[in-house]
Amino acid sequence: MDPSSPTAPTKTLCAELLRGAGAVLLTRDGRRFADELGTRDYVVGRMLHEADLEQGSGGLGKGTGVSLQFALVLNEKGALETEKHVALYLQKGLLQKITGVARVASWLKRTLGGDKVVNDVARAHRNGRSLEWALRQTLVQYDAAAAHGVCPLTNKTHFHNAPFIAGLEKPGSQKQAGPVFYVGRVTPVTHYTMGGVRVDTHGRVMRNPARAQRTGQQTVPGLFAAGELIGGVHGKNRLGGNALTECAVFGRRVGRAVRLAGDEAESTERDAIDEGPEETVSEVRGEAREEAVEEVREEAQEEEAQEEAAEEATEEALEDVPEDV
Ligand SMILES: Cc1cc2nc3c(=O)[nH]c(=O)nc-3n(C[C@H](O)[C@H](O)[C@H](O)COP(=O)(O)OP(=O)(O)OC[C@H]3O[C@@H](n4cnc5c(N)ncnc54)[C@H](O)[C@@H]3O)c2cc1C
């Protein structure tokens, strides 16, 4: 989220790469609430759950003010690995470089009102102590989970670029020095819709079953679709990066399926190329062209024969008509 425009209706994507490089996601009061390596819908589900908790405890309503804002914290090793992204986000003011846990706690308070969270889970985690204490506790627990190989809170089992603070803090020096963090605000947004329009394997839009039965046609004539609006390609959840692959694959299939006047021969040639991987392209091209030409010739001969027959029939009919009509 851009701190200079937190209510902007469109946001900048926070690359999943950051979570992959070991960034942790925190509530405003400094708790972890999800396995950061989970799918987008899972993480968002956890965020919504946190907002529900807050609302249920008499705090902010879901989506009100900062109730759906969370913090992403990356350590220095993670930032080195995601160098280009971090540099860009720093330049845009979306990430901030902060040294020491105490300063991150101040940032949570200042930017997200972290000390005003009222829900029971937050209270229990804080145990009457300061937000700085609660945040340090979170990071200590995270490092312990990393050392152990599994997080009892979220079941996370991969802890890339851990530890966060273990061995990096020196007693009494937290305010001046200590580990370097990169922090930013994140919030759930609509990223991808999983489509909904039913198509066949050529991208022809399917009729609804009742209409298909009534009309005897499974697809809507002349209507094609490809890209994000089609449904069913990705199953229940889409793998990251596969949306553009889907656009390219189905866009191409639709392009091949749409027949424009005059391109029959060319389309047949393209189909043959795709369907004959064991043959060389030039062989297929040659055969496809011959087949297409043969098809057109046969059609022309058929048409000619039909025309001749029609002419003969007309002549015969005229012969039967009396002269004075
Ligand atoms: C921030 C972000 C990052 C992403 N990163 C990745 C990634 O790294 N890898 C990946 O695979 N996918 C990624 N995706 C998903 C992917 O970009 C989209 O799924 C894909 O671009 C959708 O392409 P599309 O052509 O189906 O739809 P769109 O690109 O949405 O095109 C639809 C077009 O239709 C136009 N339109 C809408 N209504 C009308 C109308 N009534 N009349 C005329 N035109 C209209 C729109 O203006 C738009 O130009 C990302 C998505 C987002 C939002």
PDBQT file of the ligand as one rigid body, heavy atoms in Angstrom, charges set to zero:
ROOT
HETATM    1  C1  LIG A 401      -1.096  -6.860 -10.606  1.00  0.00    +0.000 C 
HETATM    2  C2  LIG A 401      -1.241  -8.141 -11.394  1.00  0.00    +0.000 A 
HETATM    3  C3  LIG A 401      -0.128  -8.914 -11.644  1.00  0.00    +0.000 A 
HETATM    4  C4  LIG A 401      -0.247 -10.082 -12.370  1.00  0.00    +0.000 A 
HETATM    5  N1  LIG A 401       0.868 -10.840 -12.593  1.00  0.00    +0.000 NA
HETATM    6  C5  LIG A 401       0.744 -11.967 -13.302  1.00  0.00    +0.000 A 
HETATM    7  C6  LIG A 401       1.902 -12.768 -13.575  1.00  0.00    +0.000 A 
HETATM    8  O1  LIG A 401       3.016 -12.454 -13.160  1.00  0.00    +0.000 OA
HETATM    9  N2  LIG A 401       1.734 -13.908 -14.296  1.00  0.00    +0.000 N 
HETATM   10  C7  LIG A 401       0.519 -14.298 -14.757  1.00  0.00    +0.000 A 
HETATM   11  O2  LIG A 401       0.425 -15.327 -15.431  1.00  0.00    +0.000 OA
HETATM   12  N3  LIG A 401      -0.582 -13.551 -14.513  1.00  0.00    +0.000 NA
HETATM   13  C8  LIG A 401      -0.504 -12.413 -13.807  1.00  0.00    +0.000 A 
HETATM   14  N4  LIG A 401      -1.622 -11.675 -13.551  1.00  0.00    +0.000 N 
HETATM   15  C9  LIG A 401      -2.913 -12.094 -14.124  1.00  0.00    +0.000 C 
HETATM   16  C10 LIG A 401      -2.941 -11.743 -15.619  1.00  0.00    +0.000 C 
HETATM   17  O3  LIG A 401      -2.276 -10.518 -15.834  1.00  0.00    +0.000 OA
HETATM   18  C11 LIG A 401      -4.393 -11.600 -16.098  1.00  0.00    +0.000 C 
HETATM   19  O4  LIG A 401      -5.111 -12.773 -15.760  1.00  0.00    +0.000 OA
HETATM   20  C12 LIG A 401      -4.395 -11.436 -17.613  1.00  0.00    +0.000 C 
HETATM   21  O5  LIG A 401      -3.679 -10.284 -17.978  1.00  0.00    +0.000 OA
HETATM   22  C13 LIG A 401      -5.839 -11.327 -18.104  1.00  0.00    +0.000 C 
HETATM   23  O6  LIG A 401      -5.804 -11.055 -19.493  1.00  0.00    +0.000 OA
HETATM   24  P1  LIG A 401      -7.140 -10.925 -20.286  1.00  0.00    +0.000 P 
HETATM   25  O7  LIG A 401      -6.761 -10.542 -21.685  1.00  0.00    +0.000 OA
HETATM   26  O8  LIG A 401      -7.991 -12.139 -20.108  1.00  0.00    +0.000 OA
HETATM   27  O9  LIG A 401      -7.932  -9.765 -19.550  1.00  0.00    +0.000 OA
HETATM   28  P2  LIG A 401      -7.536  -8.232 -19.444  1.00  0.00    +0.000 P 
HETATM   29  O10 LIG A 401      -6.071  -8.035 -19.570  1.00  0.00    +0.000 OA
HETATM   30  O11 LIG A 401      -8.237  -7.732 -18.217  1.00  0.00    +0.000 OA
HETATM   31  O12 LIG A 401      -8.186  -7.619 -20.769  1.00  0.00    +0.000 OA
HETATM   32  C14 LIG A 401      -9.544  -7.353 -20.848  1.00  0.00    +0.000 C 
HETATM   33  C15 LIG A 401      -9.662  -6.105 -21.693  1.00  0.00    +0.000 C 
HETATM   34  O13 LIG A 401     -11.035  -5.895 -21.977  1.00  0.00    +0.000 OA
HETATM   35  C16 LIG A 401     -11.289  -4.523 -21.847  1.00  0.00    +0.000 C 
HETATM   36  N5  LIG A 401     -12.717  -4.367 -21.586  1.00  0.00    +0.000 N 
HETATM   37  C17 LIG A 401     -13.388  -4.621 -20.458  1.00  0.00    +0.000 A 
HETATM   38  N6  LIG A 401     -14.687  -4.352 -20.605  1.00  0.00    +0.000 NA
HETATM   39  C18 LIG A 401     -14.856  -3.948 -21.873  1.00  0.00    +0.000 A 
HETATM   40  C19 LIG A 401     -15.983  -3.551 -22.639  1.00  0.00    +0.000 A 
HETATM   41  N7  LIG A 401     -17.207  -3.549 -22.119  1.00  0.00    +0.000 N 
HETATM   42  N8  LIG A 401     -15.770  -3.185 -23.903  1.00  0.00    +0.000 NA
HETATM   43  C20 LIG A 401     -14.538  -3.211 -24.453  1.00  0.00    +0.000 A 
HETATM   44  N9  LIG A 401     -13.429  -3.604 -23.780  1.00  0.00    +0.000 NA
HETATM   45  C21 LIG A 401     -13.581  -3.946 -22.503  1.00  0.00    +0.000 A 
HETATM   46  C22 LIG A 401     -10.416  -4.062 -20.713  1.00  0.00    +0.000 C 
HETATM   47  O14 LIG A 401     -10.202  -2.671 -20.777  1.00  0.00    +0.000 OA
HETATM   48  C23 LIG A 401      -9.141  -4.858 -20.993  1.00  0.00    +0.000 C 
HETATM   49  O15 LIG A 401      -8.269  -4.184 -21.853  1.00  0.00    +0.000 OA
HETATM   50  C24 LIG A 401      -1.523 -10.491 -12.841  1.00  0.00    +0.000 A 
HETATM   51  C25 LIG A 401      -2.645  -9.698 -12.591  1.00  0.00    +0.000 A 
HETATM   52  C26 LIG A 401      -2.511  -8.543 -11.861  1.00  0.00    +0.000 A 
HETATM   53  C27 LIG A 401      -3.739  -7.703 -11.605  1.00  0.00    +0.000 C 
ENDROOT
TORSDOF 0
